[in-house]
């Protein structure tokens, strides 16, 4: 709680407290940093900060085992005026000049520690664990950029991607040929209260949706299960509205024969040119096919991203 003006003046009359206030007014600082700047014992600094905190002039924030101090944001105009006047009266003294130089040195050290870390890991950031950096977190971040559109997730399985898209999209249809997948997906949609997400039993080569009804057709790791990939892409074109887009994520051609048995894959991935030709044959325009990832473990699967637009003259 803030004290009366005369009590604040009494607190400001102590040089150490005034120096502390001047520093934390500029930057949030830890006790160790204040100790380094002022060249004083930790016990002395902590005791003075305790008095300032009790008076309501500073606040502290815990970060693990450290406490960081800053000027209280609840200070009124009168308290700020008193502090400004007190600082101004001693601003030209050698101690305050030295404090400013020491503060800049401590802040420079902070920046150098971060800089040294990122210099060390430059070029390796995506190859090692980085706290908080996960595909799940990135997915939720990108989800906020997702527009209010209608989506068809073809060969959706349980629809894990659709479960995310439905949180922002207008409507999402999940199409899968497995009754059990559809059942599990419906349970998930109900559990997550996603009323705009619906599951339909059907084949991606004969999609149970009308013509020109969706803005985005997604085939995520589904095309290599299709008996006739070209027909599946043709179906995507049919259900897309004019200017709608197809997005395909699928494996690049590989030689891991056991994928037929382990994952029920019909195709061992596709060449970039093959996907490009599928889309062009399906009347898609602005076609792009790019390799977007490569696994670091055998059999080193690579993933292709293919996109195209349904343009109607």
Backbone as numpy.savetxt, mean C-alpha at the origin, in Angstrom:
# Nx Ny Nz CAx CAy CAz Cx Cy Cz
-2.58 19.70 32.33 -3.43 20.90 32.33 -2.55 22.14 32.33
-2.88 23.12 31.50 -2.09 24.35 31.44 -2.24 25.15 32.73
-1.10 25.66 33.21 -1.10 26.44 34.44 -1.44 27.90 34.15
-1.57 28.69 35.22 -1.82 30.12 35.09 -0.59 30.81 34.50
-0.79 31.99 33.87 0.33 32.68 33.21 1.53 32.88 34.11
1.32 33.27 35.38 2.46 33.51 36.25 3.22 32.22 36.57
2.47 31.08 36.57 3.14 29.80 36.80 3.97 29.40 35.58
3.44 29.72 34.39 4.19 29.44 33.17 5.45 30.29 33.12
5.30 31.57 33.52 6.48 32.45 33.55 7.55 31.89 34.48
7.12 31.32 35.60 8.06 30.74 36.55 8.80 29.57 35.91
8.06 28.73 35.15 8.69 27.61 34.47 9.69 28.09 33.42
9.32 29.15 32.70 10.18 29.66 31.65 11.40 30.37 32.19
11.40 30.68 33.46 12.54 31.39 34.04 13.77 30.49 34.17
13.55 29.19 34.08 14.67 28.25 34.17 15.30 28.08 32.79
16.60 28.35 32.61 17.24 28.28 31.29 17.12 26.92 30.62
17.26 25.85 31.40 17.19 24.51 30.81 15.81 24.24 30.22
14.77 24.58 30.97 13.41 24.35 30.48 13.13 25.18 29.24
13.64 26.42 29.23 13.42 27.29 28.08 14.15 26.75 26.84
15.35 26.22 27.05 16.09 25.62 25.93 15.37 24.38 25.41
14.83 23.58 26.31 14.08 22.39 25.89 12.86 22.77 25.08
12.12 23.75 25.55 10.93 24.21 24.83 11.28 24.75 23.45
12.37 25.48 23.38 12.78 26.05 22.09 13.11 24.95 21.09
13.70 23.87 21.56 14.07 22.77 20.67 12.86 21.96 20.20
12.00 21.57 21.15 10.85 20.74 20.77 9.80 21.55 20.03
9.92 22.87 20.08 9.03 23.72 19.28 9.38 23.60 17.80
10.65 23.30 17.53 11.12 23.17 16.15 10.90 21.76 15.61
11.21 20.75 16.45 11.18 19.36 15.99 10.87 18.42 17.15
10.11 17.37 16.88 9.87 16.33 17.88 11.20 15.59 18.12
11.59 15.48 19.37 12.90 14.93 19.70 12.81 13.91 20.83
13.70 12.94 20.78 13.77 11.95 21.86 14.64 12.48 22.99
14.56 11.82 24.15 15.39 12.22 25.28 16.86 12.09 24.92
17.21 11.00 24.22 18.62 10.79 23.83 19.10 11.91 22.92
18.24 12.34 21.98 18.63 13.42 21.08 18.78 14.74 21.83
17.88 15.00 22.77 17.99 16.21 23.58 19.25 16.17 24.44
19.58 15.01 24.92 20.79 14.83 25.73 22.02 15.15 24.89
22.02 14.68 23.64 23.15 14.93 22.75 23.27 16.42 22.40
22.12 17.06 22.19 22.14 18.48 21.82 22.61 19.35 22.98
22.08 19.09 24.17 22.35 19.96 25.32 23.59 19.55 26.11
24.06 18.31 25.91 25.22 17.84 26.66 24.94 17.70 28.14
23.72 17.32 28.48 23.31 17.18 29.88 22.98 15.72 30.19
22.92 15.40 31.44 22.59 14.05 31.88 21.13 13.73 31.55
20.88 12.47 31.31 19.52 12.03 30.96 18.54 12.32 32.09
18.98 12.13 33.33 18.08 12.33 34.47 17.64 13.79 34.58
18.55 14.69 34.32 18.21 16.11 34.40 17.20 16.50 33.32
17.44 16.03 32.10 16.53 16.35 30.99 15.15 15.75 31.25
15.11 14.49 31.69 13.83 13.82 31.93 13.03 14.51 33.03
13.70 14.95 34.07 12.98 15.61 35.17 12.40 16.95 34.72
13.14 17.69 33.90 12.63 18.98 33.40 11.48 18.77 32.41
11.59 17.75 31.58 10.50 17.44 30.65 9.24 17.03 31.40
9.42 16.32 32.50 8.26 15.90 33.30 7.51 17.12 33.83
8.24 18.14 34.26 7.60 19.37 34.73 6.86 20.08 33.60
7.48 20.13 32.44 6.85 20.80 31.29 5.61 20.03 30.81
5.70 18.72 30.88 4.54 17.91 30.48 3.41 18.08 31.47
3.72 18.09 32.75 2.70 18.28 33.79 2.02 19.64 33.64
2.78 20.62 33.19 2.22 21.97 33.01 1.42 22.10 31.73
1.47 21.06 30.89 0.71 21.10 29.64 1.43 21.81 28.52
2.74 22.07 28.69 3.48 22.79 27.66 4.06 21.85 26.60
4.33 20.61 26.97 4.82 19.63 25.99 3.99 18.34 26.10
4.04 17.56 25.06 3.41 16.23 25.06 4.48 15.22 24.69
4.27 13.97 25.08 5.21 12.92 24.72 4.50 11.83 23.94
5.25 11.15 23.11 4.74 10.06 22.28 5.68 8.88 22.41
5.13 7.73 22.75 5.93 6.52 22.89 6.12 5.85 21.53
7.34 5.45 21.24 7.66 4.71 20.03 8.59 3.58 20.44
7.98 2.41 20.76 8.77 1.33 21.31 9.26 1.71 22.70
10.57 1.66 22.90 11.13 2.01 24.19 11.49 3.49 24.30
11.33 4.23 23.22 11.70 5.64 23.22 10.48 6.54 23.44
10.74 7.70 24.02 9.72 8.74 24.16 10.17 9.96 23.36
9.27 10.48 22.56 9.55 11.68 21.77 8.70 12.82 22.30
9.32 14.00 22.40 8.65 15.17 22.97 8.48 16.26 21.92
7.32 16.92 22.00 7.04 18.05 21.12 6.20 19.06 21.87
6.11 20.27 21.31 5.31 21.32 21.93 3.84 20.92 21.88
3.12 21.18 22.94 1.71 20.80 23.00 0.90 21.56 21.95
0.10 20.84 21.15 -0.72 21.52 20.13 -1.91 22.28 20.73
-2.15 22.07 22.03 -3.30 22.72 22.67 -2.95 24.05 23.32
-1.73 24.52 23.11 -1.35 25.81 23.67 -2.21 26.93 23.09
-2.66 27.81 23.97 -3.44 28.95 23.52 -2.55 30.08 23.06
-3.18 31.14 22.53 -2.40 32.27 22.03 -1.59 32.93 23.13
-2.16 33.02 24.33 -1.45 33.65 25.45 -0.19 32.88 25.82
-0.31 31.53 25.89 0.84 30.71 26.24 1.92 30.80 25.15
1.48 30.81 23.89 2.44 30.92 22.79 3.16 32.26 22.83
2.41 33.31 23.16 3.01 34.65 23.23 4.05 34.72 24.34
3.75 34.11 25.49 4.71 34.09 26.59 5.99 33.35 26.19
5.80 32.20 25.54 6.95 31.41 25.12 7.79 32.16 24.09
7.12 32.80 23.14 7.83 33.56 22.10 8.63 34.70 22.72
8.01 35.39 23.65 8.70 36.51 24.30 9.92 36.02 25.08
9.75 34.91 25.79 10.87 34.37 26.57 12.01 33.94 25.67
11.68 33.27 24.55 12.71 32.84 23.62 13.42 34.02 22.99
12.65 35.03 22.62 13.22 36.20 21.97 14.23 36.91 22.86
13.97 36.91 24.15 14.83 37.64 25.09 16.22 37.01 25.22
16.32 35.72 24.88 17.61 35.04 25.02 18.11 34.45 23.71
17.47 34.82 22.60 17.77 34.19 21.31 19.17 34.46 20.80
19.81 35.52 21.29 21.14 35.88 20.81 22.26 35.36 21.71
21.90 34.59 22.72 22.92 34.09 23.64 23.71 32.95 23.01
24.95 32.74 23.43 25.77 31.64 22.86 25.12 30.27 23.02
24.42 30.03 24.17 23.80 28.72 24.40 22.75 28.41 23.34
21.94 29.41 23.01 20.88 29.17 22.03 21.45 28.99 20.63
22.49 29.72 20.30 23.15 29.54 19.00 23.74 28.13 18.90
24.35 27.68 19.99 24.93 26.35 20.01 23.85 25.27 19.90
22.70 25.52 20.57 21.59 24.56 20.49 21.10 24.39 19.05
21.02 25.50 18.32 20.54 25.45 16.94 21.50 24.62 16.08
22.79 24.83 16.27 23.78 24.08 15.50 23.73 22.59 15.86
23.59 22.31 17.14 23.54 20.92 17.58 22.27 20.23 17.09
21.16 20.95 17.06 19.91 20.39 16.55 20.05 20.02 15.08
20.65 20.89 14.31 20.83 20.60 12.89 21.73 19.39 12.70
22.73 19.24 13.53 23.63 18.10 13.45 22.89 16.79 13.77
22.04 16.82 14.79 21.25 15.63 15.16 20.27 15.27 14.05
19.61 16.26 13.46 18.66 15.98 12.38 19.37 15.47 11.14
20.56 15.98 10.88 21.36 15.48 9.75 21.72 14.02 9.98
22.07 13.68 11.21 22.40 12.29 11.54 21.19 11.38 11.30
20.01 11.86 11.68 18.78 11.09 11.41 18.66 10.77 9.93
18.82 11.81 9.12 18.66 11.63 7.67 19.72 10.68 7.11
20.93 10.78 7.64 22.01 9.94 7.15 21.78 8.47 7.47
21.21 8.18 8.64 20.92 6.79 9.01 19.94 6.17 8.02
18.86 6.91 7.71 17.88 6.41 6.73 18.51 6.29 5.35
19.32 7.28 4.98 19.95 7.28 3.66 20.90 6.10 3.51
21.68 5.83 4.55 22.62 4.71 4.50 21.90 3.38 4.34
20.75 3.24 5.02 19.99 2.00 4.92 19.50 1.79 3.49
18.90 2.84 2.91 18.34 2.67 1.57 19.44 2.58 0.51
20.59 3.20 0.75 21.72 3.00 -0.16 22.17 1.55 -0.14
22.13 0.95 1.05 22.57 -0.43 1.22 21.68 -1.42 0.49
20.37 -1.17 0.52 19.44 -2.14 -0.07 18.99 -1.76 -1.48
19.52 -0.64 -2.01 19.14 -0.23 -3.36 19.42 -1.35 -4.35
18.44 -1.65 -5.18 18.56 -2.73 -6.15 18.15 -4.08 -5.60
17.90 -4.16 -4.29 17.52 -5.44 -3.67 16.21 -5.33 -2.90
15.53 -4.14 -3.05 14.35 -3.88 -2.23 13.25 -4.90 -2.45
13.07 -5.35 -3.68 12.00 -6.30 -3.95 12.37 -7.75 -3.73
13.62 -7.99 -3.30 14.10 -9.36 -3.17 14.19 -9.82 -1.72
14.01 -8.90 -0.79 14.14 -9.24 0.63 12.91 -8.75 1.39
12.75 -9.31 2.56 11.61 -8.91 3.39 11.69 -7.44 3.74
10.56 -6.77 3.57 10.47 -5.36 3.95 9.19 -5.21 4.76
9.28 -4.85 6.04 8.09 -4.80 6.88 6.96 -3.99 6.27
5.78 -4.59 6.23 4.61 -3.90 5.72 4.47 -3.91 4.21
5.50 -4.37 3.49 5.43 -4.38 2.04 5.03 -5.79 1.58
3.76 -5.98 1.36 3.25 -7.28 0.91 2.32 -7.05 -0.26
2.13 -8.11 -1.05 1.21 -7.99 -2.19 -0.20 -7.73 -1.71
-0.55 -8.27 -0.53 -1.88 -8.02 0.01 -2.07 -6.54 0.31
-1.06 -5.95 0.95 -1.15 -4.53 1.28 -1.18 -3.68 0.02
-0.34 -4.02 -0.96 -0.32 -3.27 -2.22 -1.66 -3.41 -2.93
-2.24 -4.63 -2.88 -3.55 -4.84 -3.50 -4.63 -3.95 -2.92
-4.65 -3.84 -1.59 -5.63 -2.97 -0.95 -5.39 -1.51 -1.29
-4.12 -1.13 -1.43 -3.80 0.23 -1.83 -4.33 0.52 -3.23
-4.03 -0.37 -4.18 -4.47 -0.17 -5.55 -5.99 -0.26 -5.68
-6.60 -1.00 -4.77 -8.05 -1.15 -4.80 -8.76 0.20 -4.70
-8.16 1.13 -4.00 -8.78 2.44 -3.85 -8.80 3.23 -5.14
-8.03 2.78 -6.14 -8.04 3.42 -7.45 -9.04 2.76 -8.39
-9.68 1.69 -7.93 -10.57 0.91 -8.78 -11.88 1.66 -9.01
-12.31 1.81 -10.26 -13.54 2.57 -10.54 -14.81 1.76 -10.31
-15.95 2.45 -10.35 -17.26 1.80 -10.19 -17.68 1.19 -11.54
-17.19 -0.02 -11.79 -17.49 -0.67 -13.06 -18.07 -2.05 -12.83
-18.51 -2.67 -13.92 -19.01 -4.04 -13.87 -17.94 -4.98 -14.39
-17.67 -6.04 -13.62 -16.54 -6.92 -13.91 -17.02 -8.36 -14.06
-16.41 -9.06 -15.00 -16.60 -10.51 -15.11 -15.26 -11.18 -14.86
-15.19 -11.97 -13.80 -13.98 -12.72 -13.47 -14.18 -14.13 -14.02
-13.54 -14.41 -15.15 -13.78 -15.65 -15.88 -12.79 -16.73 -15.43
-13.34 -17.88 -15.01 -12.49 -18.91 -14.42 -12.00 -18.45 -13.07
-12.94 -17.94 -12.27 -12.60 -17.22 -11.04 -12.15 -18.11 -9.89
-12.50 -19.41 -9.93 -12.24 -20.24 -8.75 -13.08 -19.72 -7.59
-12.48 -19.60 -6.42 -13.21 -19.05 -5.27 -13.42 -17.54 -5.40
-12.73 -16.94 -6.37 -12.93 -15.51 -6.59 -12.20 -14.62 -5.61
-10.97 -14.99 -5.25 -10.23 -14.19 -4.27 -9.99 -12.77 -4.78
-9.67 -12.65 -6.08 -9.48 -11.31 -6.64 -10.80 -10.57 -6.67
-11.86 -11.29 -7.02 -13.18 -10.65 -7.09 -13.66 -10.19 -5.73
-13.29 -10.94 -4.69 -13.67 -10.53 -3.34 -13.11 -9.14 -3.03
-11.92 -8.86 -3.54 -11.32 -7.54 -3.36 -11.99 -6.50 -4.26
-12.15 -6.84 -5.54 -12.71 -5.88 -6.49 -14.13 -5.48 -6.12
-14.88 -6.41 -5.54 -16.28 -6.13 -5.21 -16.42 -5.05 -4.15
-15.37 -4.80 -3.41 -15.43 -3.75 -2.38 -15.49 -2.36 -3.00
-15.14 -2.25 -4.29 -15.16 -0.96 -4.96 -16.01 -0.96 -6.23
-16.09 -2.11 -6.91 -16.78 -2.18 -8.19 -18.30 -2.05 -8.03
-18.96 -1.77 -9.13 -20.42 -1.71 -9.13 -21.01 -3.10 -8.97
-20.56 -4.00 -9.86 -21.02 -5.40 -9.84 -19.87 -6.29 -10.30
-19.76 -7.46 -9.69 -18.74 -8.43 -10.09 -19.41 -9.79 -10.27
-19.18 -10.38 -11.45 -19.67 -11.73 -11.73 -18.48 -12.68 -11.73
-18.59 -13.77 -10.97 -17.57 -14.81 -10.96 -18.10 -16.02 -11.71
-17.38 -16.41 -12.75 -17.79 -17.55 -13.57 -16.80 -18.68 -13.36
-17.31 -19.87 -12.99 -16.42 -21.02 -12.83 -17.20 -22.29 -13.12
-16.46 -23.28 -13.64 -17.12 -24.54 -14.04 -17.19 -25.55 -12.91
-16.62 -25.23 -11.75 -16.63 -26.15 -10.62 -17.77 -25.80 -9.67
-18.75 -26.71 -9.50 -19.85 -26.43 -8.56 -19.36 -26.14 -7.15
-18.31 -26.84 -6.72 -17.80 -26.64 -5.36 -17.14 -25.27 -5.23
-16.41 -24.84 -6.27 -15.81 -23.51 -6.24 -16.89 -22.44 -6.14
-17.95 -22.60 -6.89 -19.05 -21.64 -6.86 -19.69 -21.62 -5.47
-19.86 -22.79 -4.90 -20.46 -22.90 -3.57 -19.61 -22.19 -2.52
-18.30 -22.46 -2.55 -17.38 -21.82 -1.60 -17.35 -20.32 -1.80
-17.34 -19.89 -3.06 -17.33 -18.46 -3.36 -18.57 -17.75 -2.85
-19.72 -18.38 -3.03 -20.97 -17.79 -2.53 -20.95 -17.64 -1.02
-20.37 -18.64 -0.35 -20.27 -18.57 1.11 -19.38 -17.41 1.55
-18.27 -17.23 0.82 -17.36 -16.12 1.13 -18.03 -14.77 0.90
-18.76 -14.66 -0.22 -19.44 -13.40 -0.53 -20.46 -13.06 0.55
-21.18 -14.08 1.00 -22.16 -13.87 2.07 -21.49 -13.50 3.37
-20.40 -14.19 3.68 -19.67 -13.93 4.93 -19.13 -12.51 4.97
-18.69 -11.99 3.81 -18.11 -10.65 3.73 -19.12 -9.58 3.35
-20.41 -9.96 3.32 -21.49 -9.00 3.01 -21.28 -8.29 1.68
-20.90 -9.05 0.68 -20.68 -8.48 -0.66 -21.89 -8.80 -1.54
-22.90 -8.00 -1.41 -24.15 -8.25 -2.14 -24.02 -7.99 -3.64
-22.98 -7.26 -4.05 -22.77 -6.96 -5.47 -21.89 -8.01 -6.16
-21.55 -9.08 -5.43 -20.72 -10.15 -5.97 -21.58 -11.40 -6.15
-21.66 -11.87 -7.39 -22.49 -13.06 -7.64 -21.68 -14.11 -8.39
-21.98 -15.37 -8.10 -21.28 -16.49 -8.71 -22.22 -17.23 -9.65
-21.66 -17.60 -10.81 -22.45 -18.33 -11.81 -21.66 -19.54 -12.27
-22.34 -20.67 -12.29 -21.72 -21.89 -12.79 -21.71 -21.83 -14.31
-20.53 -21.95 -14.89 -20.46 -21.89 -16.34 -19.03 -22.02 -16.83
-18.90 -22.19 -18.13 -17.60 -22.39 -18.76 -17.12 -21.08 -19.37
-15.82 -20.83 -19.31 -15.31 -19.58 -19.89 -15.39 -19.60 -21.42
-15.66 -20.77 -22.00 -15.85 -20.85 -23.44 -17.32 -20.69 -23.83
-18.18 -20.59 -22.82 -19.60 -20.33 -23.05 -20.13 -19.59 -21.82
-19.78 -18.33 -21.71 -20.03 -17.54 -20.52 -21.53 -17.25 -20.36
-22.11 -17.55 -19.19 -23.54 -17.34 -18.97 -23.88 -15.87 -18.66
-23.48 -14.97 -19.56 -23.77 -13.55 -19.44 -24.17 -13.02 -20.81
-25.02 -12.00 -20.88 -25.46 -11.45 -22.16 -24.38 -10.63 -22.85
-24.62 -10.29 -24.08 -23.69 -9.45 -24.83 -23.55 -8.06 -24.20
-22.40 -7.47 -24.36 -22.16 -6.06 -24.01 -22.64 -5.69 -22.59
-22.23 -6.45 -21.60 -22.77 -6.23 -20.25 -21.72 -5.87 -19.20
-20.42 -6.01 -19.52 -19.40 -5.73 -18.50 -18.36 -4.75 -19.04
-17.71 -4.07 -18.14 -16.66 -3.11 -18.50 -15.28 -3.75 -18.52
-15.13 -4.81 -17.71 -13.83 -5.47 -17.61 -14.03 -6.97 -17.58
-13.28 -7.68 -18.42 -13.27 -9.15 -18.41 -11.89 -9.58 -17.94
-11.85 -10.33 -16.86 -10.59 -10.76 -16.26 -10.41 -12.26 -16.41
-9.24 -12.66 -16.90 -8.86 -14.06 -16.95 -7.54 -14.19 -16.20
-7.63 -14.56 -14.92 -6.43 -14.64 -14.09 -6.06 -16.11 -13.87
-4.98 -16.53 -14.52 -4.49 -17.91 -14.44 -5.61 -18.91 -14.77
-6.44 -18.53 -15.73 -7.56 -19.39 -16.14 -7.40 -19.90 -17.56
-6.74 -19.10 -18.40 -6.70 -19.44 -19.82 -5.96 -20.75 -20.08
-4.95 -21.08 -19.28 -4.21 -22.32 -19.53 -5.02 -23.56 -19.12
-6.21 -23.34 -18.55 -7.11 -24.46 -18.26 -8.15 -24.66 -19.37
-8.23 -23.72 -20.30 -9.27 -23.77 -21.34 -8.90 -24.79 -22.42
-9.90 -25.50 -22.90 -9.66 -26.43 -24.00 -9.34 -25.65 -25.27
-10.05 -24.51 -25.45 -9.86 -23.68 -26.64 -9.68 -22.22 -26.21
-8.46 -21.79 -25.92 -8.22 -20.43 -25.43 -8.79 -19.34 -26.33
-8.73 -19.54 -27.64 -9.25 -18.51 -28.54 -10.75 -18.30 -28.35
-11.48 -19.39 -28.12 -12.91 -19.28 -27.91 -13.19 -18.53 -26.61
-12.40 -18.78 -25.58 -12.58 -18.07 -24.31 -12.36 -16.57 -24.49
-11.37 -16.21 -25.28 -11.11 -14.79 -25.53 -12.22 -14.18 -26.38
-12.73 -14.93 -27.32 -13.86 -14.46 -28.12 -15.09 -14.20 -27.25
-15.31 -15.06 -26.26 -16.43 -14.89 -25.34 -16.24 -13.63 -24.49
-15.01 -13.38 -24.09 -14.74 -12.16 -23.33 -15.09 -10.94 -24.17
-14.74 -10.98 -25.44 -15.07 -9.87 -26.34 -16.58 -9.68 -26.44
-17.30 -10.78 -26.53 -18.77 -10.72 -26.67 -19.43 -10.03 -25.49
-19.00 -10.36 -24.28 -19.69 -9.83 -23.11 -19.24 -8.42 -22.74
-18.15 -7.96 -23.34 -17.65 -6.63 -23.02 -18.47 -5.54 -23.72
-18.66 -4.45 -23.01 -19.26 -3.26 -23.61 -18.24 -2.62 -24.56
-18.71 -1.79 -25.50 -17.75 -1.03 -26.32 -16.81 -0.23 -25.42
-15.53 -0.25 -25.75 -14.46 0.38 -24.97 -14.14 -0.39 -23.69
-14.76 -1.56 -23.52 -14.42 -2.41 -22.38 -13.04 -3.02 -22.58
-12.49 -3.54 -21.51 -11.10 -4.03 -21.55 -11.00 -5.46 -21.06
-10.14 -6.21 -21.71 -9.79 -7.55 -21.24 -8.42 -7.48 -20.57
-8.28 -8.18 -19.45 -7.00 -8.28 -18.76 -6.73 -9.76 -18.50
-5.58 -10.23 -18.96 -5.21 -11.63 -18.80 -3.92 -11.72 -18.00
-3.93 -12.51 -16.95 -2.71 -12.89 -16.24 -2.55 -14.39 -16.42
-1.45 -14.81 -17.03 -1.27 -16.24 -17.26 0.21 -16.58 -17.34
0.48 -17.87 -17.27 1.85 -18.33 -17.28 2.49 -18.19 -18.65
3.75 -17.78 -18.63 4.54 -17.80 -19.85 4.89 -19.24 -20.17
5.05 -19.55 -21.43 5.35 -20.93 -21.84 6.53 -21.49 -21.04
6.35 -22.73 -20.51 7.37 -23.35 -19.69 7.46 -24.84 -20.03
8.34 -25.54 -19.37 8.56 -26.97 -19.67 8.29 -27.86 -18.47
7.58 -27.34 -17.48 7.30 -28.13 -16.27 6.11 -29.05 -16.54
6.40 -30.23 -17.07 5.37 -31.16 -17.52 4.43 -31.58 -16.39
4.92 -31.64 -15.17 4.09 -32.12 -14.06 2.91 -31.19 -13.77
2.90 -29.99 -14.37 1.78 -29.07 -14.18 0.47 -29.68 -14.68
0.58 -30.55 -15.66 -0.62 -31.23 -16.16 -1.28 -32.04 -15.04
-0.46 -32.73 -14.25 -0.98 -33.57 -13.18 -1.25 -32.79 -11.90
-0.30 -31.91 -11.55 -0.41 -31.22 -10.26 -1.51 -30.16 -10.24
-1.68 -29.45 -11.35 -2.60 -28.30 -11.36 -3.72 -28.42 -12.39
-3.82 -29.59 -13.05 -4.84 -29.81 -14.09 -4.71 -28.80 -15.23
-3.48 -28.39 -15.52 -3.26 -27.44 -16.62 -3.37 -28.16 -17.96
-4.08 -27.53 -18.90 -4.14 -28.09 -20.25 -2.97 -27.59 -21.10
-2.56 -26.35 -20.82 -1.48 -25.73 -21.59 -0.32 -25.40 -20.64
0.89 -25.62 -21.13 2.07 -25.26 -20.35 2.41 -23.79 -20.63
1.48 -22.94 -20.30 1.67 -21.51 -20.52 1.58 -21.14 -21.99
1.89 -19.88 -22.28 1.78 -19.37 -23.65 2.97 -18.45 -23.95
3.36 -18.42 -25.19 4.34 -17.44 -25.63 3.68 -16.06 -25.68
4.49 -15.03 -25.59 3.94 -13.68 -25.68 3.24 -13.48 -27.02
3.86 -13.95 -28.09 3.26 -13.80 -29.41 1.94 -14.54 -29.54
1.85 -15.68 -28.87 0.62 -16.47 -28.93 -0.53 -15.70 -28.30
-0.31 -15.14 -27.10 -1.36 -14.35 -26.46 -1.71 -13.13 -27.29
-0.70 -12.50 -27.85 -0.94 -11.32 -28.70 -1.83 -11.69 -29.88
-1.53 -12.81 -30.52 -2.32 -13.24 -31.67 -3.74 -13.63 -31.26
-3.90 -14.27 -30.10 -5.24 -14.60 -29.61 -6.11 -13.33 -29.52
-5.54 -12.29 -28.94 -6.30 -11.06 -28.74 -6.59 -10.35 -30.05
-5.61 -10.31 -30.94 -5.83 -9.66 -32.23 -6.87 -10.43 -33.06
-6.80 -11.75 -33.01 -7.79 -12.58 -33.71 -9.17 -12.37 -33.12
-9.24 -12.11 -31.82 -10.51 -11.85 -31.15 -11.02 -10.44 -31.32
-10.38 -9.66 -32.22 -10.80 -8.30 -32.58 -10.46 -7.24 -31.52
-9.60 -7.58 -30.58 -9.18 -6.58 -29.61 -8.14 -5.64 -30.23
-8.20 -4.39 -29.78 -7.25 -3.38 -30.24 -6.36 -2.95 -29.07
-5.35 -2.16 -29.40 -4.41 -1.65 -28.38 -3.87 -2.79 -27.52
-3.49 -3.85 -28.16 -3.04 -5.06 -27.45 -1.61 -4.88 -26.94
-1.42 -5.27 -25.68 -0.08 -5.27 -25.10 0.11 -6.57 -24.31
1.28 -7.17 -24.45 1.61 -8.38 -23.69 3.01 -8.19 -23.10
3.10 -8.37 -21.79 4.36 -8.10 -21.09 4.61 -9.16 -20.03
5.87 -9.54 -19.86 6.26 -10.40 -18.75 6.37 -9.53 -17.50
5.62 -9.87 -16.46 5.57 -9.01 -15.27 6.20 -9.61 -14.03
6.46 -10.91 -14.01 7.11 -11.49 -12.84 7.77 -12.81 -13.19
8.77 -13.16 -12.36 9.45 -14.44 -12.51 9.73 -14.98 -11.13
9.30 -16.20 -10.87 9.51 -16.81 -9.57 10.98 -17.15 -9.36
11.41 -17.09 -8.11 12.82 -17.31 -7.79 13.15 -18.76 -7.47
12.13 -19.60 -7.45 12.34 -21.03 -7.17 11.92 -21.85 -8.37
12.55 -23.01 -8.49 12.17 -23.92 -9.58 10.69 -24.26 -9.46
10.00 -24.35 -10.58 10.47 -24.31 -11.97 10.54 -22.91 -12.58
10.64 -21.87 -11.75 10.83 -20.50 -12.23 9.71 -20.05 -13.18
8.48 -20.26 -12.75 7.34 -19.80 -13.55 7.42 -18.29 -13.77
7.08 -17.88 -14.98 6.97 -16.46 -15.31 5.51 -16.15 -15.61
5.10 -14.91 -15.32 3.72 -14.52 -15.54 3.63 -13.44 -16.60
2.69 -13.61 -17.51 2.43 -12.63 -18.56 1.20 -11.81 -18.21
1.25 -10.53 -18.54 0.08 -9.65 -18.44 -0.27 -9.23 -19.85
-1.52 -9.53 -20.25 -1.99 -9.15 -21.59 -3.25 -8.31 -21.46
-3.32 -7.24 -22.20 -4.50 -6.38 -22.17 -4.93 -6.05 -23.60
-6.20 -5.73 -23.76 -6.75 -5.32 -25.04 -8.05 -4.58 -24.82
-8.45 -3.82 -25.80 -9.67 -3.00 -25.70 -10.63 -3.38 -26.82
-11.91 -3.46 -26.47 -12.95 -3.71 -27.45 -13.38 -2.37 -28.06
-12.89 -2.10 -29.24 -13.28 -0.86 -29.92 -14.26 -1.21 -31.04
-15.34 -0.46 -31.08 -16.37 -0.71 -32.10 -16.44 0.49 -33.01
-16.26 0.26 -34.30 -16.27 1.36 -35.28 -17.68 1.92 -35.43
